[in-house]
Amino acid sequence: MDWDKLRIFHAVAEAGSFTHAGENLNLSQSAISRQISALEHDLGVALFHRHARGLVLTEQGELLYGTTRDVVQRLATAQAMLTDSTERPRGVLKVTTTVALGSIWLTPRVKQFMELYPDVRLTLLLTDDEMDLGMREADVAIRLNPPTQPDLVQRRLMTMHNHVYAAPEYLKAHGMPQKMADLADHTLIIYGEDLRPPTAHINWLMDGLRKMGVNPANVLKVNNIYGIFRAVQSGIGVAALPDYTVGQSAANLVRILPDHAGPSYDTYFVYPAELRASKRVIVFRDFLLGQISESLF
């Protein structure tokens, strides 16, 4: 099997169409199609079902895709190890974390990292879904829960604390709640039930109110901590938020009901064991630890 054809096959399987694969490889659609047809002829099997809406792998295509994916991942690992053999950290570093932590806390800090290490090409993958580091979907992760995957190295970064917040304009219009029962007259912003939350007990405030028999006047559900933060910031209502979201001077939010705190949880810097000696990973980890030591949560 010719590797050039296999490389093109892998790109098509990843992209789901000849057109998108061609854009990624800087090849024409017809050239991509010819290479796939030649590979299918060489192997004597069909690799794709061709439909008007795109391509679907056949059973034989799925088998070959599993093999090419492993090869591509091993090549990426080898490239990373060769890159890290030089003295200066360099190369691509893909970092994944949640949308809220990445948008509010991490992104404003990466400018300094990029200035310190201009040869490290940083990519931020912000998603509340847990990406598979073992499959090299990302190089490192900042996670709100201990990793469950095997062969991952973890380093505790910081402890997150949760409290209740509202915007000054909201409190001016609706009054300052003095006790939990007062939230019956307020709008509460909570995490919706349609998606798996990034941490357990995320709706601890609503759960506590229900146990007390308190029903807020209005409830807005948002399936994203960053969205909840922006909703509170815009004056819609009251919400339980991680303290890091309001640790920025621009947040301008007020902590209310100071005697009521939510559950605390640790965050972790996680990466595959094979990247243990990676200079890119080491300098990024140390940079984060330095930033955390300067932060107030």
N, C-alpha and C positions, 0 to 999 in steps of 0.2 A: 504494500500500500504506500503510495506516494504521500509524503508529509504535506506538501503544498496543497494537495487535494483534501487531505484530512483537516488541515487548518481552515480551509474555506468551508468544508462541511461543518466544522464546529461553529464557525461564525454564523452560518445560516441557521443552524439548530438553535443558537442563542437568540438570534434576531427574529426568527419566525418568518422571514421572507427573503427573497433574493435581493429585493430593492434595498432594504435596511442593511443587509450584510454587505452589499456593494458599497453603500455609503461609509460603513465602518472600515472597510478594507481599501477604499478608494479604487474600486474596480467597477466596471459596467455590469448591469444586470445580466446582459447576454454572456459575458465572460464567466460570471458566477454560475449561471445555468449550465454552460458547457462543461465546466469543471465537475459539477455535481453529477451530470449525466455520464461523464467519463468515469467517475468513481463508481457509480452504480453499475456501469458496464463491466468494469474491472472486477467488481465483487460478485456480479451476477444476481444482485438483489435490489429491490426498490428501497430507498432510504426515507422517502417522503411521500405522503399522500398530498397531492396537489389539489387545492380547492380555490375557489374564486376569492375567498376571504383570507387566504394565506396557506401556510404549509403546516402539516402535522407529521411528526415522526412515525414511521412504521415500527413494528416490533424490532426488526433488524436495525433500524435507525436509532432506536432507543439504546440498544446494546452498544452500538458503535459510539454514540454520544457519551455514554458513561465512560468509555475508554478514553476518548479524546479529552474529556473534561479532566480526568485524572492526569493525563499527560500535560495539559496546559497548566494545571495547578502545580505540578512538580517543576515545570520549567520556570514558573513564577517564583517558586521558592528558591530554586537554584540561582535565578537572577538576583533575588534579594540577598542571598548569602554572598554572592560574588561582589555585589555592590558594597555590602557592609565590610568587605575585606580591606577597603581603603580606609585611610585615617579619618577623613571628614565625612560626617553623615550626609548621605545623598540618596536620591531615588524617591519613588512614590510611597507615601504612607497614607493608607485609607483608614480613617477613624470613624467609628459609628457610635452613636449614642441616641438618647431620646430626643424628640423634637424640641421639648421645652428646655432641657438642660443644654442642648446644643445651641439653640437659638438665643437663649437669654444669657447663659454663663460662659459657654465655650467660645462661640463665634467672636465676641468682642475681644478675646484674648489672643486669637491666633495671629493677629498682625505682628505682635511682638515675637512670637515663635518664628514666623516667616522671616523676620528681619535678622534673628539670631542664626537661623539655619537656612540660608537662601537656596541651598542645593537640595533640600527636602521638599518635594512637591506634595503638598498636603491636599487630601480630598476628604471632605466631611460628608458622611452619609447619615442624615438625620431621619430616624424612623422609630416608631414605638414598637415595631416588630423586632424580634431578636435575630440578628443576622448570624449565619453560621461561619464562625472564624476557622473551624477545621476545614471547611470547603473553600477558604480564602475569599469569601464574600467581602471581608474586610480584614485588615491587618490587626487592629487593636479595637477594643471597645471600652466605653465607660458605661458600666451597668449599675442598675439600682438594686440588683439582687445578685447573690453569689452565683457563679456559673455552674451549670449542671452538666455541660459537655466535658468529656474526658480530655486529658492532655492539654489543658489550658492552665496557664500561669495567672494567678490573681494577686493583686496588691490592693489592700484597702486604701481608699483615697480620703474619704471624709464621711461624716455622719450628717444626714439630712434631718432637719426638724420642720414640723408643720404647725402653722397657726392660722387664725382666721383674720381675713383682711377685707377692707373695703376702700373705695376711693373717697377723698375728702368731699367732692361734690355730691356723691351719693349720700354720705352721712349728713351733709348740710340739708339735703332735700328730705331725707327720711328719718333722721335722728340717729343718735348713737345707742346701739343696744347695750344694756347694762347687765343682762343675764341671758342665758340660753333661751329661756321662754320668750324673750322679746323678739326672737327671730321669726315668730309666728306672723309678724307684721312686715316681714321683709322678703325680698326676692333672693333666693338661694341659687347659686350656680354650682352644679355638681357634674361629676364624670358620668356620661351615659353608659347604659348597659350593653350597647350593641357590639362593643369591641373589648378584647381582653385588656384590662388596665395594666400600666407599666409596673405598678406596685400593689401589694395587697392592702386592704383597708383604706383605699383611696377616698372613699366616701364616708370617712369616720364621723364627720360633722353631721351629715344627714342621718347616719345610723344612730348617733347619740340622740338626735332630736326625736326620731321615731320611738326610741325606747321611753322617752319622756312624754310621748303623746303630743308632741308639738309638730304642727304642720305649717310650713312657711306659706305665705300668701301666694307666691309664685315660685316656680322652679324652672330653671333653664338647664338643659342637659347639653354638655359639650364633650365630644370624644377625644379630647386632647388637652393636656395640662397647659400648653402654651395658649390655646384658645380660651381656656378658663381665665388665665392671667390677663389676656387682653380684654376679655369681657368685664372683669373686675376693674381694670384700668380705665375702661370707657364709662364706668359709672352705672352699669346695669344692676349690680347687686353685690351680695356678700358671698365669699367662698373660702374654703380651706385651701391654702397654698403652701408649697415648700418655701422655706425662708429665702433660699437662693434667688427665687424669682423676684423678690422685692428688695434684694440687697443692692440693686443698682440705683444710683441717685435719680435716674430718670423715671423710676417706677412710681414714686410719689403715692404710695399706698399707706394706709393706716392700719396697724394691728389693733383689732378689737377683741373683746372678751379675753383679756390677757391670762386669765386663770385656766383657760381651756387650750390644751395643746394636743395635737394629734400624735400618732405613732412616729417614732424616729426609725431610720433605717440607714445602713451603710451603703456607700457606693464603692465600686471596685474598678480598677484598671486591669483589663484582661487581654491576654494575647496567647497565641499558640506556643507551645514549648519550643518548637523549632526556631522561633524568633527570639529566643532568650538572649542571644548574644548580639542581636541587631542593634547597631548604633542609632538608627533612626528611632527605634522603639525606646531605647534607653534615654535618649535626650528628650523625647516627648514626655515620657513618664516623669522625668526629673523636672521638666518645665511645669507640668501640671501640679506636682507637689509643691513647687515654689509658689505658684499662683494661689494654691489653697492656703498656704501659710500666711499669705497676705490678705486673704478674704475674711470677711466677717459673715457668719451664717446665724 
